[in-house]
Amino acid sequence: MTGTWRRLSWAAVAAPFVLLLCHQWFGPDIWYHLYLGERIARTFNPQPADRLVLQQPGYVNFYWLFQLIARGAYALGGIRPVSVLFIAAWAAALGTWLGTAQALRAGAIGPWLALAAVLVCQTRFEARPEVFSYVFLALQIHWLAAWKTEAPRPSWEIARFVLVQALWSNMHGYFALGPMLVALKLVCVAGGSGPDLRHRSGTARALAVLLALTILASAASPFGLRNLEEVAVLWHFFGAMHRQIQEFLPPGGSPQIALWPIRLFWAYWLCVLAAGIWAWRAAGRRELFALSLAATGLFLSAQAVRNIPLLVFFSGPLAGAVLSRIGPARRCERPARLALIATGFALSLWIYCGGFHRFIKSPGGFGIAESTLAYPVFFADYVRTSGFMGSVFNTGMDGGYLEFHCPALRPYGDSRFTDAALVDEYFRAVRRAGDFRQLQQRVSFDAVLLPIVDSRDVIVSLLRDPDWRLAYADSSRAFIASRRSAAGAAAETLEPRFYRGEDLSLPRYAAAAVEWTSVLAETGERDNLLRALREFAQAPKVPSDIVEIALNQGMGSGDDEIVAAARALRPKMLSPRLVDRETVDSLLRREPP
């Protein structure tokens, strides 16, 4: 194959890689990192005070260096420079992995493997500090995999490794993997085969020194040994809360297994397992380090969704060992590259047009911007114009955004979690009215800002309570103010807007619209229900559940306007199941009472 075809095949990998990283922000953590980065820059304190009502003991802000870097990028022009920072970090991580896996010298197999790795890792293509963990992890794995026992390593390579560990320990909690990697290499050298015992002993002594230096570098932080203690705190928290936070769940339960990226991950996982078995039979202890790393990646990635990219990086040396043994497949080189080019550019077009993100049910779409579904963007505009100041009970998803964009508010919490008991109470109060009432008696919030889908029970309870009033609403959130507090009583009431042009044929938007219809009907918010139905009429498609709920409410109460508004939605009705359409048509055929 000519150099042009090789370049085109790698371009077919690079194009979807970059396009997948150019997506709307939707992760909850980035905003509190930007908020703390700004506070650190002002106070020169790596763990500055914040405005949160919920203060969790044991939190150590070992992300401080990442926060300063991200805040500096944001100061250059908002979220676009920050997204460029993450694109560059992912490119560095996967570029290093390409060298470890020897994919650039594996013929057509290399770009196919790289495309698979990109699609597996895209489940974590979020604006989060963990991307720098992947950079440092890839570098350390690459250096350790290249460390042969036949020759000693120069001192500058040791210093380079330790410097990376020191940077890592001030950016993300995965830094604890650094000493583990060195210890694993040490064990493999001691128990491996190859050079004579004298060479292995010398290498083992050098690795022992490196291990000690790496552990010391893990504490090279303003927090010292508390850096390491925080890893233990978070490990305990993850174990206690792994069933309540989605990214802590294993990547295989329902409904995750129905998602295409999760299925691709398991296919990749099985390929790594098969490659490990083959390499063990072919090379035995000569590839002990590569096999041990791959086994670690198989184990960690199967434990939680957030660990999925670890499979790719930990299996890099094994991929390099296997590809170097089998060599490029010359016979199928041309058709393999042509197929890759077609696949890569078709995938790029799919991503650019937004189909890929809809297919995987992502809360973000193509384009660098804030996701209005994931963040309270419209509510922030309301706060700035209304001048509301006070304490707000909110979800952890919204907390960081409110901290950064609404300095007049005092949010209850964000997505910084360390104390399992407090966080469990927090999660229950978001979803259950009784638990919220208990928390309210102790804290006395001025208002609540809650998502209509996740917090239906709490919202219904408050709308029925004369001591609370709906001060603001948008397509996915309700802002309900307390009449008993001075700040809540003074909160300006803005006419709610239940529809802002969202595509109601997509499940994530349809669910919110259906819940709003149901809640407004259940709580007797007649005027708001009528307003919502008229706004939904602007959508090209409307879920049949909205029409059915409105018809039942209008007919049950004898409200002709509600019935007429629901009837007007029938031509736009979207009903995936025949029974839903038949139910609505049956209601429409009824004679008025």
Sequence and secondary structure as in RCSB ss.txt:
>XXXX:A:sequence
MTGTWRRLSWAAVAAPFVLLLCHQWFGPDIWYHLYLGERIARTFNPQPADRLVLQQPGYVNFYWLFQLIARGAYA
LGGIRPVSVLFIAAWAAALGTWLGTAQALRAGAIGPWLALAAVLVCQTRFEARPEVFSYVFLALQIHWLAAWKTE
APRPSWEIARFVLVQALWSNMHGYFALGPMLVALKLVCVAGGSGPDLRHRSGTARALAVLLALTILASAASPFGL
RNLEEVAVLWHFFGAMHRQIQEFLPPGGSPQIALWPIRLFWAYWLCVLAAGIWAWRAAGRRELFALSLAATGLFL
SAQAVRNIPLLVFFSGPLAGAVLSRIGPARRCERPARLALIATGFALSLWIYCGGFHRFIKSPGGFGIAESTLAY
PVFFADYVRTSGFMGSVFNTGMDGGYLEFHCPALRPYGDSRFTDAALVDEYFRAVRRAGDFRQLQQRVSFDAVLL
PIVDSRDVIVSLLRDPDWRLAYADSSRAFIASRRSAAGAAAETLEPRFYRGEDLSLPRYAAAAVEWTSVLAETGE
RDNLLRALREFAQAPKVPSDIVEIALNQGMGSGDDEIVAAARALRPKMLSPRLVDRETVDSLLRREPP
>XXXX:A:secstr
  HHHHHHHHHHHHHHHHHHHSB B  SHHHHHHHHHHHHHHH  SS     S   TT   TTHHHHHHHHHHHH
TTTHHHHHHHHHHHHHHHHHHHHHHHTGGGSTTHHHHHHHHHHHHHGGG SSSTHHHHHHHHHHHHHHHHT  TT
S   HHHHHHHHHHHHHHTTT GGGGHHHHHHHHHHHHHHH  SS HHHHHHHHHHHHHHHHHHHHHHT STTTT
HHHHHHHHHHHHHHHHTTTSGGGS TTSTTGGGSHHHHHHHHHHHHHHHHHHHHHHHHGGGGHHHHHHHHHHHHH
HTT GGGHHHHHHHTHHHHHHHHHHH   STTHHHHHHHHHHHHHHHHHHHHTTHHHHHTT S  BSSSB TTTS
 HHHHHHHHHH   EEEEE HHHHHHHHHH TTEEES  S    HHHHHHHHHHHH HHHHHHHHHHH  SEEEE
ETTTTHHHHHHHHT TTEEEEEE SSEEEEEESSSHHHHHS      S SS  TTSHHHHHHHHHHHHHHHHTT 
HHHHHHHHHHHTTSS EEHHHHHHHHHHHHHHT HHHHHHHHTTGGGEE SSHHHHHHHHHHHTS   
